[in-house]
């Protein structure tokens, strides 16, 4: 399974985030991805880019039992 990375950033003064599945992801790679994702916006509209690896899977059937409906 490909690792997931959470990319957090500010776009035009609004906090945003997106999850990207990649083997490795640097802040520079994330910035390039965001510029392509939000084109044709000016690259300077995207600030405070942070990347963190998602350690817990959000896949189906991984919800702890005490949060499940009977």
PDB file of N, CA, C and O in Angstrom:
ATOM      1  N   UNK A   1       0.846  -1.177   0.000  1.00  0.00           N
ATOM      2  CA  UNK A   1       0.000   0.000   0.000  1.00  0.00           C
ATOM      3  C   UNK A   1       0.895   1.245   0.000  1.00  0.00           C
ATOM      4  O   UNK A   1       1.877   1.323   0.738  1.00  0.00           O
ATOM      5  N   UNK A   2       0.538   2.194  -0.828  1.00  0.00           N
ATOM      6  CA  UNK A   2       1.306   3.432  -0.938  1.00  0.00           C
ATOM      7  C   UNK A   2       1.035   4.317   0.275  1.00  0.00           C
ATOM      8  O   UNK A   2      -0.120   4.507   0.657  1.00  0.00           O
ATOM      9  N   UNK A   3       2.091   4.860   0.884  1.00  0.00           N
ATOM     10  CA  UNK A   3       1.899   5.757   2.029  1.00  0.00           C
ATOM     11  C   UNK A   3       1.092   7.000   1.663  1.00  0.00           C
ATOM     12  O   UNK A   3       1.090   7.440   0.513  1.00  0.00           O
ATOM     13  N   UNK A   4       0.418   7.548   2.649  1.00  0.00           N
ATOM     14  CA  UNK A   4      -0.371   8.766   2.454  1.00  0.00           C
ATOM     15  C   UNK A   4       0.300   9.918   3.186  1.00  0.00           C
ATOM     16  O   UNK A   4       0.849   9.747   4.275  1.00  0.00           O
ATOM     17  N   UNK A   5       0.245  11.092   2.569  1.00  0.00           N
ATOM     18  CA  UNK A   5       0.790  12.307   3.162  1.00  0.00           C
ATOM     19  C   UNK A   5      -0.302  13.360   3.218  1.00  0.00           C
ATOM     20  O   UNK A   5      -1.044  13.552   2.254  1.00  0.00           O
ATOM     21  N   UNK A   6      -0.396  14.035   4.342  1.00  0.00           N
ATOM     22  CA  UNK A   6      -1.319  15.148   4.503  1.00  0.00           C
ATOM     23  C   UNK A   6      -0.569  16.426   4.176  1.00  0.00           C
ATOM     24  O   UNK A   6       0.460  16.727   4.782  1.00  0.00           O
ATOM     25  N   UNK A   7      -1.089  17.174   3.215  1.00  0.00           N
ATOM     26  CA  UNK A   7      -0.498  18.456   2.841  1.00  0.00           C
ATOM     27  C   UNK A   7      -1.430  19.545   3.383  1.00  0.00           C
ATOM     28  O   UNK A   7      -2.587  19.642   2.974  1.00  0.00           O
ATOM     29  N   UNK A   8      -0.923  20.345   4.289  1.00  0.00           N
ATOM     30  CA  UNK A   8      -1.672  21.468   4.855  1.00  0.00           C
ATOM     31  C   UNK A   8      -1.073  22.747   4.299  1.00  0.00           C
ATOM     32  O   UNK A   8       0.146  22.868   4.173  1.00  0.00           O
ATOM     33  N   UNK A   9      -1.936  23.706   3.965  1.00  0.00           N
ATOM     34  CA  UNK A   9      -1.434  24.948   3.373  1.00  0.00           C
ATOM     35  C   UNK A   9      -2.491  26.043   3.502  1.00  0.00           C
ATOM     36  O   UNK A   9      -3.636  25.793   3.878  1.00  0.00           O
ATOM     37  N   UNK A  10      -2.074  27.238   3.182  1.00  0.00           N
ATOM     38  CA  UNK A  10      -2.965  28.392   3.167  1.00  0.00           C
ATOM     39  C   UNK A  10      -3.126  28.819   1.712  1.00  0.00           C
ATOM     40  O   UNK A  10      -2.144  29.027   0.999  1.00  0.00           O
ATOM     41  N   UNK A  11      -4.386  28.948   1.281  1.00  0.00           N
ATOM     42  CA  UNK A  11      -4.679  29.386  -0.074  1.00  0.00           C
ATOM     43  C   UNK A  11      -5.553  30.625   0.015  1.00  0.00           C
ATOM     44  O   UNK A  11      -6.704  30.558   0.448  1.00  0.00           O
ATOM     45  N   UNK A  12      -5.002  31.747  -0.395  1.00  0.00           N
ATOM     46  CA  UNK A  12      -5.727  33.030  -0.327  1.00  0.00           C
ATOM     47  C   UNK A  12      -6.312  33.255   1.067  1.00  0.00           C
ATOM     48  O   UNK A  12      -7.491  33.580   1.209  1.00  0.00           O
ATOM     49  N   UNK A  13      -5.481  33.079   2.090  1.00  0.00           N
ATOM     50  CA  UNK A  13      -5.833  33.296   3.492  1.00  0.00           C
ATOM     51  C   UNK A  13      -6.847  32.297   4.048  1.00  0.00           C
ATOM     52  O   UNK A  13      -7.434  32.549   5.100  1.00  0.00           O
ATOM     53  N   UNK A  14      -7.068  31.166   3.365  1.00  0.00           N
ATOM     54  CA  UNK A  14      -7.972  30.125   3.841  1.00  0.00           C
ATOM     55  C   UNK A  14      -7.182  28.842   4.088  1.00  0.00           C
ATOM     56  O   UNK A  14      -6.466  28.387   3.195  1.00  0.00           O
ATOM     57  N   UNK A  15      -7.293  28.245   5.280  1.00  0.00           N
ATOM     58  CA  UNK A  15      -6.596  26.983   5.538  1.00  0.00           C
ATOM     59  C   UNK A  15      -7.191  25.857   4.694  1.00  0.00           C
ATOM     60  O   UNK A  15      -8.410  25.729   4.584  1.00  0.00           O
ATOM     61  N   UNK A  16      -6.331  25.057   4.108  1.00  0.00           N
ATOM     62  CA  UNK A  16      -6.746  23.968   3.230  1.00  0.00           C
ATOM     63  C   UNK A  16      -5.885  22.747   3.548  1.00  0.00           C
ATOM     64  O   UNK A  16      -4.830  22.862   4.172  1.00  0.00           O
ATOM     65  N   UNK A  17      -6.344  21.594   3.116  1.00  0.00           N
ATOM     66  CA  UNK A  17      -5.533  20.388   3.220  1.00  0.00           C
ATOM     67  C   UNK A  17      -5.980  19.391   2.169  1.00  0.00           C
ATOM     68  O   UNK A  17      -7.117  19.425   1.698  1.00  0.00           O
ATOM     69  N   UNK A  18      -5.069  18.509   1.811  1.00  0.00           N
ATOM     70  CA  UNK A  18      -5.334  17.462   0.832  1.00  0.00           C
ATOM     71  C   UNK A  18      -4.440  16.276   1.186  1.00  0.00           C
ATOM     72  O   UNK A  18      -3.336  16.454   1.700  1.00  0.00           O
ATOM     73  N   UNK A  19      -4.921  15.070   0.909  1.00  0.00           N
ATOM     74  CA  UNK A  19      -4.134  13.860   1.140  1.00  0.00           C
ATOM     75  C   UNK A  19      -3.632  13.367  -0.206  1.00  0.00           C
ATOM     76  O   UNK A  19      -4.387  13.296  -1.176  1.00  0.00           O
ATOM     77  N   UNK A  20      -2.356  13.027  -0.255  1.00  0.00           N
ATOM     78  CA  UNK A  20      -1.740  12.550  -1.483  1.00  0.00           C
ATOM     79  C   UNK A  20      -1.024  11.241  -1.186  1.00  0.00           C
ATOM     80  O   UNK A  20      -0.273  11.149  -0.214  1.00  0.00           O
ATOM     81  N   UNK A  21      -1.253  10.230  -2.017  1.00  0.00           N
ATOM     82  CA  UNK A  21      -0.605   8.927  -1.851  1.00  0.00           C
ATOM     83  C   UNK A  21       0.626   8.868  -2.751  1.00  0.00           C
ATOM     84  O   UNK A  21       0.518   8.868  -3.978  1.00  0.00           O
ATOM     85  N   UNK A  22       1.791   8.818  -2.122  1.00  0.00           N
ATOM     86  CA  UNK A  22       3.086   8.782  -2.815  1.00  0.00           C
ATOM     87  C   UNK A  22       4.055   7.968  -1.972  1.00  0.00           C
ATOM     88  O   UNK A  22       3.824   7.760  -0.781  1.00  0.00           O
ATOM     89  N   UNK A  23       5.129   7.512  -2.579  1.00  0.00           N
ATOM     90  CA  UNK A  23       6.164   6.816  -1.813  1.00  0.00           C
ATOM     91  C   UNK A  23       6.933   7.786  -0.921  1.00  0.00           C
ATOM     92  O   UNK A  23       7.199   7.486   0.243  1.00  0.00           O
ATOM     93  N   UNK A  24       7.285   8.937  -1.460  1.00  0.00           N
ATOM     94  CA  UNK A  24       7.995  10.001  -0.735  1.00  0.00           C
ATOM     95  C   UNK A  24       7.399  11.325  -1.158  1.00  0.00           C
ATOM     96  O   UNK A  24       6.910  11.461  -2.279  1.00  0.00           O
ATOM     97  N   UNK A  25       7.437  12.308  -0.260  1.00  0.00           N
ATOM     98  CA  UNK A  25       6.906  13.626  -0.614  1.00  0.00           C
ATOM     99  C   UNK A  25       7.641  14.698   0.180  1.00  0.00           C
ATOM    100  O   UNK A  25       7.584  14.727   1.409  1.00  0.00           O
ATOM    101  N   UNK A  26       8.324  15.569  -0.534  1.00  0.00           N
ATOM    102  CA  UNK A  26       8.997  16.696   0.109  1.00  0.00           C
ATOM    103  C   UNK A  26       8.071  17.911   0.058  1.00  0.00           C
ATOM    104  O   UNK A  26       7.054  17.899  -0.636  1.00  0.00           O
ATOM    105  N   UNK A  27       8.429  18.945   0.793  1.00  0.00           N
ATOM    106  CA  UNK A  27       7.647  20.181   0.775  1.00  0.00           C
ATOM    107  C   UNK A  27       7.677  20.791  -0.626  1.00  0.00           C
ATOM    108  O   UNK A  27       6.666  21.314  -1.093  1.00  0.00           O
ATOM    109  N   UNK A  28       8.825  20.729  -1.298  1.00  0.00           N
ATOM    110  CA  UNK A  28       8.916  21.268  -2.657  1.00  0.00           C
ATOM    111  C   UNK A  28       8.024  20.493  -3.626  1.00  0.00           C
ATOM    112  O   UNK A  28       7.367  21.087  -4.480  1.00  0.00           O
ATOM    113  N   UNK A  29       8.003  19.153  -3.489  1.00  0.00           N
ATOM    114  CA  UNK A  29       7.116  18.339  -4.328  1.00  0.00           C
ATOM    115  C   UNK A  29       5.660  18.689  -4.054  1.00  0.00           C
ATOM    116  O   UNK A  29       4.857  18.790  -4.982  1.00  0.00           O
ATOM    117  N   UNK A  30       5.320  18.875  -2.783  1.00  0.00           N
ATOM    118  CA  UNK A  30       3.946  19.226  -2.410  1.00  0.00           C
ATOM    119  C   UNK A  30       3.565  20.580  -2.987  1.00  0.00           C
ATOM    120  O   UNK A  30       2.453  20.753  -3.485  1.00  0.00           O
ATOM    121  N   UNK A  31       4.477  21.539  -2.923  1.00  0.00           N
ATOM    122  CA  UNK A  31       4.200  22.870  -3.477  1.00  0.00           C
ATOM    123  C   UNK A  31       3.940  22.788  -4.989  1.00  0.00           C
ATOM    124  O   UNK A  31       3.020  23.428  -5.497  1.00  0.00           O
ATOM    125  N   UNK A  32       4.745  22.008  -5.695  1.00  0.00           N
ATOM    126  CA  UNK A  32       4.527  21.851  -7.140  1.00  0.00           C
ATOM    127  C   UNK A  32       3.161  21.208  -7.418  1.00  0.00           C
ATOM    128  O   UNK A  32       2.454  21.616  -8.339  1.00  0.00           O
ATOM    129  N   UNK A  33       2.799  20.208  -6.620  1.00  0.00           N
ATOM    130  CA  UNK A  33       1.495  19.564  -6.756  1.00  0.00           C
ATOM    131  C   UNK A  33       0.363  20.579  -6.547  1.00  0.00           C
ATOM    132  O   UNK A  33      -0.602  20.609  -7.310  1.00  0.00           O
ATOM    133  N   UNK A  34       0.492  21.399  -5.513  1.00  0.00           N
ATOM    134  CA  UNK A  34      -0.552  22.383  -5.203  1.00  0.00           C
ATOM    135  C   UNK A  34      -0.683  23.438  -6.293  1.00  0.00           C
ATOM    136  O   UNK A  34      -1.794  23.841  -6.639  1.00  0.00           O
ATOM    137  N   UNK A  35       0.436  23.882  -6.829  1.00  0.00           N
ATOM    138  CA  UNK A  35       0.397  24.870  -7.911  1.00  0.00           C
ATOM    139  C   UNK A  35      -0.335  24.286  -9.116  1.00  0.00           C
ATOM    140  O   UNK A  35      -1.144  24.968  -9.745  1.00  0.00           O
ATOM    141  N   UNK A  36      -0.049  23.018  -9.438  1.00  0.00           N
ATOM    142  CA  UNK A  36      -0.734  22.369 -10.559  1.00  0.00           C
ATOM    143  C   UNK A  36      -2.217  22.157 -10.239  1.00  0.00           C
ATOM    144  O   UNK A  36      -3.070  22.326 -11.111  1.00  0.00           O
ATOM    145  N   UNK A  37      -2.520  21.793  -9.009  1.00  0.00           N
ATOM    146  CA  UNK A  37      -3.895  21.542  -8.592  1.00  0.00           C
ATOM    147  C   UNK A  37      -4.751  22.804  -8.677  1.00  0.00           C
ATOM    148  O   UNK A  37      -5.909  22.746  -9.091  1.00  0.00           O
ATOM    149  N   UNK A  38      -4.187  23.927  -8.291  1.00  0.00           N
ATOM    150  CA  UNK A  38      -4.947  25.171  -8.221  1.00  0.00           C
ATOM    151  C   UNK A  38      -4.656  26.126  -9.378  1.00  0.00           C
ATOM    152  O   UNK A  38      -5.015  27.301  -9.305  1.00  0.00           O
ATOM    153  N   UNK A  39      -4.012  25.644 -10.445  1.00  0.00           N
ATOM    154  CA  UNK A  39      -3.756  26.544 -11.562  1.00  0.00           C
ATOM    155  C   UNK A  39      -5.083  26.955 -12.167  1.00  0.00           C
ATOM    156  O   UNK A  39      -5.997  26.132 -12.201  1.00  0.00           O
ATOM    157  N   UNK A  40      -5.238  28.127 -12.628  1.00  0.00           N
ATOM    158  CA  UNK A  40      -4.224  29.102 -12.989  1.00  0.00           C
ATOM    159  C   UNK A  40      -3.930  30.152 -11.914  1.00  0.00           C
ATOM    160  O   UNK A  40      -3.511  31.259 -12.252  1.00  0.00           O
ATOM    161  N   UNK A  41      -4.135  29.840 -10.638  1.00  0.00           N
ATOM    162  CA  UNK A  41      -3.827  30.809  -9.580  1.00  0.00           C
ATOM    163  C   UNK A  41      -2.342  31.130  -9.544  1.00  0.00           C
ATOM    164  O   UNK A  41      -1.503  30.326  -9.950  1.00  0.00           O
ATOM    165  N   UNK A  42      -2.047  32.296  -9.060  1.00  0.00           N
ATOM    166  CA  UNK A  42      -0.656  32.712  -8.870  1.00  0.00           C
ATOM    167  C   UNK A  42      -0.024  31.851  -7.781  1.00  0.00           C
ATOM    168  O   UNK A  42      -0.632  31.620  -6.736  1.00  0.00           O
ATOM    169  N   UNK A  43       1.171  31.387  -8.020  1.00  0.00           N
ATOM    170  CA  UNK A  43       1.893  30.529  -7.068  1.00  0.00           C
ATOM    171  C   UNK A  43       2.026  31.188  -5.700  1.00  0.00           C
ATOM    172  O   UNK A  43       2.086  30.491  -4.688  1.00  0.00           O
ATOM    173  N   UNK A  44       2.073  32.516  -5.651  1.00  0.00           N
ATOM    174  CA  UNK A  44       2.218  33.232  -4.373  1.00  0.00           C
ATOM    175  C   UNK A  44       0.943  33.178  -3.528  1.00  0.00           C
ATOM    176  O   UNK A  44       0.963  33.577  -2.364  1.00  0.00           O
ATOM    177  N   UNK A  45      -0.166  32.690  -4.095  1.00  0.00           N
ATOM    178  CA  UNK A  45      -1.416  32.549  -3.343  1.00  0.00           C
ATOM    179  C   UNK A  45      -1.342  31.393  -2.346  1.00  0.00           C
ATOM    180  O   UNK A  45      -2.137  31.321  -1.409  1.00  0.00           O
ATOM    181  N   UNK A  46      -0.383  30.490  -2.556  1.00  0.00           N
ATOM    182  CA  UNK A  46      -0.228  29.307  -1.704  1.00  0.00           C
ATOM    183  C   UNK A  46       0.936  29.544  -0.754  1.00  0.00           C
ATOM    184  O   UNK A  46       2.068  29.759  -1.188  1.00  0.00           O
ATOM    185  N   UNK A  47       0.650  29.503   0.553  1.00  0.00           N
ATOM    186  CA  UNK A  47       1.697  29.737   1.554  1.00  0.00           C
ATOM    187  C   UNK A  47       1.628  28.671   2.641  1.00  0.00           C
ATOM    188  O   UNK A  47       0.691  27.873   2.688  1.00  0.00           O
ATOM    189  N   UNK A  48       2.625  28.670   3.505  1.00  0.00           N
ATOM    190  CA  UNK A  48       2.677  27.814   4.698  1.00  0.00           C
ATOM    191  C   UNK A  48       2.437  26.342   4.390  1.00  0.00           C
ATOM    192  O   UNK A  48       1.656  25.685   5.078  1.00  0.00           O
ATOM    193  N   UNK A  49       3.093  25.823   3.373  1.00  0.00           N
ATOM    194  CA  UNK A  49       2.927  24.416   2.996  1.00  0.00           C
ATOM    195  C   UNK A  49       3.644  23.532   4.012  1.00  0.00           C
ATOM    196  O   UNK A  49       4.827  23.725   4.293  1.00  0.00           O
ATOM    197  N   UNK A  50       2.912  22.558   4.560  1.00  0.00           N
ATOM    198  CA  UNK A  50       3.465  21.586   5.499  1.00  0.00           C
ATOM    199  C   UNK A  50       3.071  20.195   5.046  1.00  0.00           C
ATOM    200  O   UNK A  50       1.960  19.983   4.559  1.00  0.00           O
ATOM    201  N   UNK A  51       3.985  19.245   5.209  1.00  0.00           N
ATOM    202  CA  UNK A  51       3.736  17.859   4.812  1.00  0.00           C
ATOM    203  C   UNK A  51       3.932  16.970   6.024  1.00  0.00           C
ATOM    204  O   UNK A  51       4.936  17.083   6.728  1.00  0.00           O
ATOM    205  N   UNK A  52       2.976  16.087   6.268  1.00  0.00           N
ATOM    206  CA  UNK A  52       3.139  15.107   7.346  1.00  0.00           C
ATOM    207  C   UNK A  52       2.615  13.762   6.870  1.00  0.00           C
ATOM    208  O   UNK A  52       1.597  13.681   6.183  1.00  0.00           O
ATOM    209  N   UNK A  53       3.324  12.717   7.245  1.00  0.00           N
ATOM    210  CA  UNK A  53       2.946  11.367   6.848  1.00  0.00           C
ATOM    211  C   UNK A  53       1.769  10.917   7.706  1.00  0.00           C
ATOM    212  O   UNK A  53       1.782  11.080   8.926  1.00  0.00           O
ATOM    213  N   UNK A  54       0.750  10.350   7.058  1.00  0.00           N
ATOM    214  CA  UNK A  54      -0.414   9.829   7.768  1.00  0.00           C
ATOM    215  C   UNK A  54      -0.051   8.437   8.258  1.00  0.00           C
ATOM    216  O   UNK A  54       0.226   7.540   7.462  1.00  0.00           O
ATOM    217  N   UNK A  55      -0.055   8.262   9.585  1.00  0.00           N
ATOM    218  CA  UNK A  55       0.381   6.997  10.156  1.00  0.00           C
ATOM    219  C   UNK A  55      -0.751   5.997  10.332  1.00  0.00           C
ATOM    220  O   UNK A  55      -0.515   4.789  10.307  1.00  0.00           O
ATOM    221  N   UNK A  56      -1.970   6.478  10.507  1.00  0.00           N
ATOM    222  CA  UNK A  56      -3.103   5.578  10.700  1.00  0.00           C
ATOM    223  C   UNK A  56      -3.921   5.495   9.428  1.00  0.00           C
ATOM    224  O   UNK A  56      -4.202   6.509   8.790  1.00  0.00           O
ATOM    225  N   UNK A  57      -4.290   4.314   9.073  1.00  0.00           N
ATOM    226  CA  UNK A  57      -5.075   4.096   7.863  1.00  0.00           C
ATOM    227  C   UNK A  57      -6.510   4.560   8.064  1.00  0.00           C
ATOM    228  O   UNK A  57      -7.100   4.353   9.124  1.00  0.00           O
ATOM    229  N   UNK A  58      -7.054   5.183   7.048  1.00  0.00           N
ATOM    230  CA  UNK A  58      -8.459   5.577   7.058  1.00  0.00           C
ATOM    231  C   UNK A  58      -9.250   4.663   6.134  1.00  0.00           C
ATOM    232  O   UNK A  58     -10.306   5.034   5.622  1.00  0.00           O
ATOM    233  N   UNK A  59      -8.722   3.466   5.932  1.00  0.00           N
ATOM    234  CA  UNK A  59      -9.383   2.512   5.065  1.00  0.00           C
ATOM    235  C   UNK A  59     -10.649   1.978   5.720  1.00  0.00           C
ATOM    236  O   UNK A  59     -10.839   2.109   6.929  1.00  0.00           O
ATOM    237  N   UNK A  60     -11.490   1.393   4.930  1.00  0.00           N
ATOM    238  CA  UNK A  60     -12.748   0.826   5.394  1.00  0.00           C
ATOM    239  C   UNK A  60     -12.487  -0.225   6.467  1.00  0.00           C
ATOM    240  O   UNK A  60     -11.500  -0.959   6.407  1.00  0.00           O
ATOM    241  N   UNK A  61     -13.377  -0.287   7.443  1.00  0.00           N
ATOM    242  CA  UNK A  61     -13.344  -1.257   8.540  1.00  0.00           C
ATOM    243  C   UNK A  61     -12.165  -1.073   9.481  1.00  0.00           C
ATOM    244  O   UNK A  61     -11.746  -2.030  10.134  1.00  0.00           O
ATOM    245  N   UNK A  62     -11.623   0.133   9.565  1.00  0.00           N
ATOM    246  CA  UNK A  62     -10.572   0.392  10.542  1.00  0.00           C
ATOM    247  C   UNK A  62     -11.086   1.264  11.682  1.00  0.00           C
ATOM    248  O   UNK A  62     -10.310   1.676  12.545  1.00  0.00           O
ATOM    249  N   UNK A  63     -12.389   1.549  11.693  1.00  0.00           N
ATOM    250  CA  UNK A  63     -12.980   2.354  12.756  1.00  0.00           C
ATOM    251  C   UNK A  63     -13.026   1.524  14.038  1.00  0.00           C
ATOM    252  O   UNK A  63     -13.501   0.389  14.010  1.00  0.00           O
ATOM    253  N   UNK A  64     -12.550   2.056  15.149  1.00  0.00           N
ATOM    254  CA  UNK A  64     -12.613   1.308  16.397  1.00  0.00           C
ATOM    255  C   UNK A  64     -14.047   0.898  16.712  1.00  0.00           C
ATOM    256  O   UNK A  64     -14.992   1.619  16.391  1.00  0.00           O
ATOM    257  N   UNK A  65     -14.200  -0.253  17.336  1.00  0.00           N
ATOM    258  CA  UNK A  65     -15.512  -0.813  17.606  1.00  0.00           C
ATOM    259  C   UNK A  65     -16.427   0.092  18.421  1.00  0.00           C
ATOM    260  O   UNK A  65     -17.640   0.086  18.207  1.00  0.00           O
ATOM    261  N   UNK A  66     -15.878   0.867  19.349  1.00  0.00           N
ATOM    262  CA  UNK A  66     -16.741   1.705  20.166  1.00  0.00           C
ATOM    263  C   UNK A  66     -17.303   2.902  19.406  1.00  0.00           C
ATOM    264  O   UNK A  66     -18.135   3.627  19.953  1.00  0.00           O
ATOM    265  N   UNK A  67     -16.877   3.133  18.164  1.00  0.00           N
ATOM    266  CA  UNK A  67     -17.456   4.191  17.343  1.00  0.00           C
ATOM    267  C   UNK A  67     -18.440   3.653  16.305  1.00  0.00           C
ATOM    268  O   UNK A  67     -19.075   4.433  15.595  1.00  0.00           O
ATOM    269  N   UNK A  68     -18.570   2.351  16.211  1.00  0.00           N
ATOM    270  CA  UNK A  68     -19.447   1.741  15.219  1.00  0.00           C
ATOM    271  C   UNK A  68     -20.884   1.724  15.693  1.00  0.00           C
ATOM    272  O   UNK A  68     -21.165   1.619  16.887  1.00  0.00           O
ATOM    273  N   UNK A  69     -21.783   1.828  14.736  1.00  0.00           N
ATOM    274  CA  UNK A  69     -23.197   1.719  15.045  1.00  0.00           C
ATOM    275  C   UNK A  69     -23.574   0.243  15.149  1.00  0.00           C
ATOM    276  O   UNK A  69     -23.048  -0.578  14.399  1.00  0.00           O
ATOM    277  N   UNK A  70     -24.490  -0.111  16.082  1.00  0.00           N
ATOM    278  CA  UNK A  70     -24.884  -1.522  16.204  1.00  0.00           C
ATOM    279  C   UNK A  70     -25.661  -1.995  14.994  1.00  0.00           C
ATOM    280  O   UNK A  70     -26.067  -3.155  14.936  1.00  0.00           O
TER     281      UNK A  70
END
